[in-house]
């Protein structure tokens, strides 16, 4: 039987336990955090399973997800709108026929379908009755 009071100087060795796996307070890079969060966002992924694979607790993954959502929103800042005067577009020099009927002005360009024009004129006239 090994006495707890024995020390290594006396030539005896005590039991030594070696712990493997990640230690506490690991530092995760932003790329690693993003990679882990991206894995949890894939269809069918379960956060607890992803956390177990990376040997972290699921609460940590949920915290990273929340922080990344807040970071994505924070990055979208106010973008000022700068109004510019529209470039002057020269009016085409195409002869146009203007028809004034019942407080309406109808401008007819060359090549307009005759049936369509007749239908529009009848609709304008009918709306005044």
Backbone bond lengths (Angstrom), bond angles and torsions (degrees), N, CA, C in turn:
res aa  C-N    CA-C-N  psi(-1)  N-CA   C-N-CA  omega(-1)  CA-C   N-CA-C  phi
1 X - - - 1.440 - - 1.524 108.35 -
2 X 1.329 115.31 141.69 1.460 120.39 -177.25 1.518 108.07 -93.70
3 X 1.305 114.83 128.55 1.452 119.85 178.15 1.522 108.34 -86.43
4 X 1.323 116.94 134.91 1.445 121.81 -177.99 1.531 110.72 -64.25
5 X 1.297 117.72 -25.85 1.455 121.20 -177.48 1.524 112.94 -80.65
6 X 1.317 117.07 -9.43 1.465 119.03 177.49 1.517 109.01 -64.83
7 X 1.293 118.03 143.47 1.451 120.13 175.49 1.518 109.29 -123.47
8 X 1.288 117.27 170.76 1.453 122.70 -174.30 1.515 111.68 -69.55
9 X 1.315 118.98 -20.57 1.453 121.48 -178.52 1.521 111.77 -68.67
10 X 1.289 115.70 -28.02 1.455 119.89 -178.71 1.511 112.69 -79.32
11 X 1.326 117.91 3.41 1.450 120.84 178.75 1.509 113.48 91.48
12 X 1.296 116.63 -4.63 1.449 119.58 178.73 1.519 109.76 -100.71
13 X 1.291 114.88 152.91 1.462 120.34 179.26 1.510 109.93 -114.51
14 X 1.294 114.20 141.27 1.457 118.83 174.27 1.516 108.99 -95.27
15 X 1.279 114.69 167.12 1.450 120.61 179.02 1.534 109.65 -67.69
16 X 1.335 116.48 132.94 1.448 122.79 178.60 1.522 107.56 -117.42
17 X 1.322 115.41 130.97 1.455 119.96 -179.10 1.521 108.37 -110.51
18 X 1.324 116.41 126.89 1.460 121.54 -179.89 1.521 107.95 -105.38
19 X 1.315 115.56 122.16 1.454 120.86 179.67 1.526 108.57 -95.28
20 X 1.308 115.39 129.02 1.463 119.49 178.50 1.513 108.47 -110.42
21 X 1.281 115.91 169.10 1.460 120.33 -179.91 1.516 109.80 99.24
22 X 1.296 115.25 -179.45 1.462 118.54 -175.99 1.521 111.67 -70.63
23 X 1.293 114.92 142.54 1.450 119.85 176.00 1.515 110.03 -83.20
24 X 1.273 115.94 176.56 1.459 120.50 178.65 1.521 110.16 -76.21
25 X 1.310 115.60 161.58 1.463 122.88 175.99 1.521 113.02 56.26
26 X 1.315 114.71 49.79 1.453 117.80 175.89 1.519 109.44 -73.61
27 X 1.290 116.25 150.46 1.464 122.48 176.31 1.522 107.63 -100.17
28 X 1.317 116.13 120.04 1.458 121.18 179.80 1.518 108.44 -103.92
29 X 1.303 116.42 131.56 1.459 120.21 176.66 1.527 108.82 -73.64
30 X 1.323 115.66 160.07 1.462 119.65 178.68 1.524 111.28 -61.83
31 X 1.327 116.94 -33.95 1.471 120.32 178.60 1.523 110.79 -65.82
32 X 1.346 116.58 -42.28 1.466 119.80 178.99 1.527 110.62 -64.78
33 X 1.330 116.39 -43.61 1.463 119.61 178.56 1.527 110.22 -59.98
34 X 1.327 116.48 -44.81 1.467 120.25 -179.57 1.527 110.96 -63.27
35 X 1.329 116.77 -39.09 1.459 120.90 179.81 1.535 110.15 -64.25
36 X 1.333 116.88 -43.32 1.467 120.78 -178.87 1.524 109.91 -66.75
37 X 1.328 116.75 -45.14 1.464 120.09 179.43 1.526 110.22 -62.80
38 X 1.325 117.42 -40.13 1.467 120.48 178.85 1.526 111.02 -61.64
39 X 1.325 116.85 -36.86 1.470 119.63 177.54 1.520 110.84 -63.00
40 X 1.332 117.74 -36.69 1.466 119.97 -178.61 1.517 112.11 -74.00
41 X 1.321 117.52 -18.70 1.458 120.60 -178.20 1.519 113.34 -90.59
42 X 1.329 116.91 -5.26 1.462 119.98 178.21 1.525 109.57 -70.25
43 X 1.340 117.55 148.55 1.469 120.09 -179.84 1.529 111.28 -58.52
44 X 1.314 115.42 131.85 1.458 121.35 178.06 1.521 114.99 83.63
45 X 1.317 117.86 -1.66 1.466 120.67 -179.06 1.522 109.97 -76.52
46 X 1.333 115.28 144.17 1.459 122.10 177.14 1.524 107.07 -114.79
47 X 1.328 115.94 126.48 1.463 120.80 -174.73 1.520 110.94 -58.91
48 X 1.324 117.82 -41.51 1.464 120.75 -178.45 1.531 111.23 -62.02
49 X 1.322 117.28 -38.83 1.466 120.18 179.47 1.522 111.44 -68.91
50 X 1.323 116.65 -42.45 1.467 120.12 178.41 1.530 109.52 -63.41
51 X 1.323 116.75 -42.69 1.467 120.52 179.60 1.528 110.47 -62.65
52 X 1.319 117.18 -40.61 1.461 120.70 179.49 1.528 110.70 -63.76
53 X 1.328 117.75 -39.31 1.465 120.55 178.58 1.525 111.28 -62.65
54 X 1.319 117.06 -37.17 1.464 121.57 -178.38 1.534 111.69 -91.27
55 X 1.314 117.18 1.43 1.467 124.35 178.90 1.524 111.77 57.77
56 X 1.336 114.55 48.61 1.457 120.89 173.62 1.517 108.08 -133.33
57 X 1.317 117.26 165.17 1.462 119.12 -178.99 1.531 109.50 -84.15
58 X 1.308 117.41 148.96 1.465 121.07 -178.20 1.528 112.57 -59.45
59 X 1.336 117.57 -32.70 1.458 119.84 179.94 1.521 111.20 -60.13
60 X 1.334 116.45 -34.87 1.458 120.20 178.54 1.521 110.40 -64.90
61 X 1.328 116.26 -41.12 1.472 120.47 179.57 1.527 109.84 -65.20
62 X 1.333 117.57 -42.14 1.462 120.00 178.43 1.530 111.08 -63.63
63 X 1.331 117.05 -37.03 1.470 120.54 176.74 1.519 110.38 -63.20
64 X 1.328 117.03 -44.28 1.471 120.28 179.07 1.515 110.84 -63.00
65 X 1.333 116.79 -39.85 1.462 119.76 178.89 1.522 110.37 -62.23
66 X 1.334 116.60 -45.21 1.455 121.01 179.85 1.536 110.56 -62.74
67 X 1.330 116.86 -42.68 1.457 120.59 179.21 1.526 111.54 -64.01
68 X 1.331 117.08 -39.26 1.465 120.21 -179.50 1.520 111.24 -69.92
69 X 1.340 117.23 -35.43 1.467 119.35 175.38 1.520 110.11 -64.97
70 X 1.318 116.39 -43.13 1.473 119.99 179.03 1.519 110.36 -65.92
71 X 1.331 117.36 -37.90 1.458 120.97 178.41 1.509 112.01 -66.13
72 X 1.341 116.59 -37.01 1.460 119.85 179.28 1.516 110.39 -66.71
73 X 1.325 116.62 -38.15 1.456 120.18 179.03 1.514 109.86 -71.00
74 X 1.337 116.54 -39.08 1.460 119.97 -177.48 1.527 111.22 -66.36
75 X 1.323 116.73 -32.34 1.456 119.40 -178.81 1.522 112.14 -67.13
76 X 1.330 116.26 -25.48 1.451 119.36 179.24 1.515 107.90 -82.37
77 X 1.280 116.23 96.71 1.451 120.36 -178.36 1.511 111.85 -97.79
78 X 1.316 115.31 -175.77 1.452 121.99 178.45 1.517 109.14 -72.48
79 X 1.281 115.83 129.66 1.461 121.50 177.37 1.522 106.78 -115.55
80 X 1.318 116.63 114.38 1.459 117.37 -178.20 1.526 111.54 -69.14
81 X 1.311 114.93 145.83 1.461 120.88 177.37 1.519 107.66 -96.92
82 X 1.280 116.04 127.40 1.455 121.38 178.93 1.516 107.21 -107.51
83 X 1.323 114.65 115.16 1.466 119.33 -179.36 1.519 109.29 -86.30
84 X 1.275 115.82 131.31 1.459 121.34 176.60 1.518 108.41 -117.89
85 X 1.300 114.69 150.99 1.451 119.20 176.30 1.529 108.07 -68.47
86 X 1.313 117.66 132.19 1.463 118.81 178.52 1.526 109.91 -64.24
87 X 1.283 113.92 144.96 1.464 119.30 178.55 1.526 108.95 -64.12
88 X 1.283 115.28 137.74 1.457 119.76 -179.54 1.522 109.73 -69.31
89 X 1.305 114.23 121.34 1.463 120.16 179.11 1.520 107.43 -100.77
90 X 1.301 117.03 117.65 1.466 117.94 -179.20 1.526 110.44 -65.66
91 X 1.309 114.22 137.08 1.459 119.83 178.13 1.525 108.84 -69.09
92 X 1.306 116.71 134.29 1.463 117.58 177.43 1.524 109.70 -66.59
93 X 1.278 114.91 140.64 1.465 119.97 -178.74 1.527 109.89 -87.58
94 X 1.310 113.68 67.24 1.461 120.74 179.00 1.521 106.43 -109.86
95 X 1.321 118.27 130.87 1.456 118.76 179.43 1.531 110.48 -64.19
96 X 1.319 115.30 133.01 1.456 121.32 -178.52 1.522 108.05 -123.39
97 X 1.318 116.62 141.02 1.460 121.58 176.73 1.529 106.90 -99.49
98 X 1.331 116.22 127.98 1.454 120.59 176.17 1.521 109.01 -104.49
99 X 1.342 114.60 130.89 1.462 120.40 178.32 1.518 106.41 -119.05
100 X 1.346 116.39 120.62 1.462 121.28 176.81 1.515 107.30 -103.00
101 X 1.325 114.27 119.62 1.461 119.81 -176.29 1.522 107.97 -147.86
102 X 1.320 117.99 120.47 1.459 124.15 175.09 1.520 112.14 54.69
103 X 1.302 116.46 55.64 1.468 122.92 179.05 1.526 112.82 59.06
104 X 1.276 117.70 23.95 1.467 121.98 176.91 1.517 108.21 -126.56
105 X 1.311 115.10 145.79 1.460 120.49 177.54 1.519 107.18 -117.16
106 X 1.293 114.87 124.17 1.458 120.99 -179.90 1.513 107.56 -115.63
107 X 1.334 115.75 122.30 1.468 120.69 178.08 1.524 107.68 -102.26
108 X 1.301 115.20 125.06 1.460 120.98 -175.70 1.519 108.32 -113.74
109 X 1.328 114.83 120.04 1.465 120.24 178.36 1.513 109.42 -86.73
110 X 1.328 117.11 154.43 1.462 119.65 177.75 1.524 110.33 -59.74
111 X 1.292 116.52 141.79 1.457 121.69 177.58 1.520 113.28 91.08
112 X 1.352 117.51 3.98 1.462 120.17 179.17 1.524 109.02 -69.40
113 X 1.319 116.05 140.68 1.456 122.06 -179.05 1.528 109.57 -62.59
114 X 1.311 116.94 129.72 1.467 122.60 -177.61 1.519 112.72 -62.98
115 X 1.320 117.14 -42.73 1.469 120.53 -179.96 1.521 110.76 -63.91
116 X 1.316 116.53 -41.12 1.456 120.85 178.62 1.524 110.27 -63.17
117 X 1.333 117.00 -44.14 1.458 121.35 179.49 1.528 110.62 -61.92
118 X 1.317 117.52 -42.39 1.463 121.51 178.48 1.521 110.82 -62.15
119 X 1.311 117.09 -43.49 1.465 121.83 179.93 1.524 110.77 -62.64
120 X 1.335 117.27 -43.16 1.462 121.34 -179.35 1.522 110.32 -66.24
121 X 1.332 118.03 -43.98 1.459 121.28 179.73 1.527 110.96 -62.89
122 X 1.306 117.95 -40.95 1.477 121.13 178.37 1.534 110.24 -65.44
123 X 1.332 116.94 -37.56 1.468 120.06 179.63 1.525 110.15 -67.43
124 X 1.315 118.32 -38.87 1.473 121.25 178.00 1.523 109.78 -65.66
125 X 1.324 116.46 -45.41 1.465 120.20 -179.31 1.532 110.80 -63.71
126 X 1.338 117.77 -39.50 1.465 121.87 -179.29 1.536 111.33 -68.41
127 X 1.312 116.82 -29.21 1.470 118.95 -178.78 1.519 112.20 -73.71
128 X 1.331 118.67 -18.03 1.468 121.62 -179.76 1.504 112.38 -87.23
129 X 1.317 118.85 -15.27 1.458 122.69 -175.55 1.510 110.58 -78.60
